[in-house]
Amino acid sequence: MSKSKHLRIGETVLGTFTLGVGLFIAIDAWLTPSSAALAVVGPGLFPGLIAAGLIIVGLQLFHEGFLRRFTAEDFPELDWKAVFIVAIAVASQVVLLERFGWIISGTAVFVVCAMAFGSRSHVRNVLFGLALTTITYAVFDYGLDLDLPTGSYIEDLLDPSAAA
């Protein structure tokens, strides 16, 4: 390990970019007009939360890269196969979401990502994925009154008369 007093370009640039995106989203969320009909959750709540997170992460990265001395350590080799599998799984959710809905598509993506990171307990992955997606579906659908997709195939199974 070696100590360095030099600027860490990567962290500084990434921190500056992340901070800029966070500020842009915060300003946009601030300028979004709110409606009197919206009681508790307005249109700027989630963008505001995302902006706050980006600003915090951007400031931390900027601080790490520009102001602190660091200890250079060897980083583990990136597992490109896992990165590729996760990217394909997340991208495939666009197709799966429309046909199979949030719960099934989210569970499938969770299981594939868990396998990409080395998990071999398939039953546990399916159960944990089902639990996570069912909870998020319930929170969004019933708690926030925001409809997540049920899926066209699932809707046909639930209401066979609509398919005819």
Solvent accessible surface area in square Angstrom, and as a share of the most:
residue,aa,sasa,rsa
1,M,185,0.83
2,S,67,0.43
3,K,158,0.67
4,S,24,0.16
5,K,151,0.64
6,H,144,0.64
7,L,79,0.39
8,R,47,0.17
9,I,109,0.56
10,G,51,0.49
11,E,46,0.21
12,T,18,0.10
13,V,93,0.54
14,L,94,0.47
15,G,0,0.00
16,T,72,0.42
17,F,135,0.56
18,T,15,0.09
19,L,38,0.19
20,G,36,0.35
21,V,49,0.28
22,G,0,0.00
23,L,85,0.42
24,F,146,0.61
25,I,45,0.23
26,A,31,0.24
27,I,106,0.54
28,D,84,0.44
29,A,16,0.12
30,W,215,0.76
31,L,126,0.63
32,T,53,0.31
33,P,115,0.72
34,S,93,0.60
35,S,56,0.36
36,A,112,0.87
37,A,95,0.74
38,L,82,0.41
39,A,99,0.77
40,V,141,0.81
41,V,54,0.31
42,G,26,0.25
43,P,63,0.39
44,G,23,0.22
45,L,77,0.38
46,F,80,0.33
47,P,47,0.30
48,G,28,0.27
49,L,105,0.52
50,I,102,0.52
51,A,1,0.01
52,A,48,0.37
53,G,33,0.32
54,L,50,0.25
55,I,38,0.19
56,I,119,0.60
57,V,79,0.46
58,G,0,0.00
59,L,94,0.47
60,Q,94,0.42
61,L,41,0.21
62,F,65,0.27
63,H,73,0.33
64,E,40,0.18
65,G,1,0.01
66,F,110,0.46
67,L,116,0.58
68,R,116,0.43
69,R,159,0.58
70,F,42,0.18
71,T,55,0.32
72,A,43,0.33
73,E,100,0.45
74,D,147,0.76
75,F,168,0.70
76,P,122,0.77
77,E,155,0.70
78,L,94,0.47
79,D,83,0.43
80,W,169,0.59
81,K,150,0.63
82,A,6,0.05
83,V,65,0.38
84,F,132,0.55
85,I,55,0.28
86,V,33,0.19
87,A,56,0.43
88,I,93,0.47
89,A,6,0.05
90,V,83,0.48
91,A,63,0.49
92,S,40,0.26
93,Q,32,0.14
94,V,116,0.67
95,V,86,0.49
96,L,51,0.25
97,L,45,0.22
98,E,120,0.54
99,R,94,0.34
100,F,70,0.29
101,G,1,0.01
102,W,64,0.22
103,I,49,0.25
104,I,78,0.40
105,S,1,0.00
106,G,9,0.08
107,T,13,0.07
108,A,38,0.30
109,V,19,0.11
110,F,62,0.26
111,V,22,0.13
112,V,52,0.30
113,C,23,0.14
114,A,19,0.15
115,M,73,0.32
116,A,16,0.12
117,F,153,0.64
118,G,44,0.42
119,S,27,0.18
120,R,166,0.60
121,S,42,0.27
122,H,88,0.39
123,V,112,0.64
124,R,152,0.55
125,N,7,0.04
126,V,60,0.34
127,L,110,0.55
128,F,111,0.46
129,G,0,0.00
130,L,69,0.35
131,A,48,0.37
132,L,74,0.37
133,T,11,0.06
134,T,64,0.37
135,I,106,0.54
136,T,50,0.29
137,Y,38,0.14
138,A,40,0.31
139,V,77,0.44
140,F,70,0.29
141,D,24,0.12
142,Y,167,0.63
143,G,60,0.58
144,L,58,0.29
145,D,118,0.61
146,L,84,0.42
147,D,124,0.64
148,L,36,0.18
149,P,54,0.34
150,T,46,0.27
151,G,5,0.05
152,S,49,0.32
153,Y,103,0.39
154,I,38,0.19
155,E,93,0.42
156,D,62,0.32
157,L,138,0.69
158,L,134,0.67
159,D,67,0.35
160,P,95,0.60
161,S,91,0.59
162,A,75,0.58
163,A,66,0.51
164,A,125,0.97
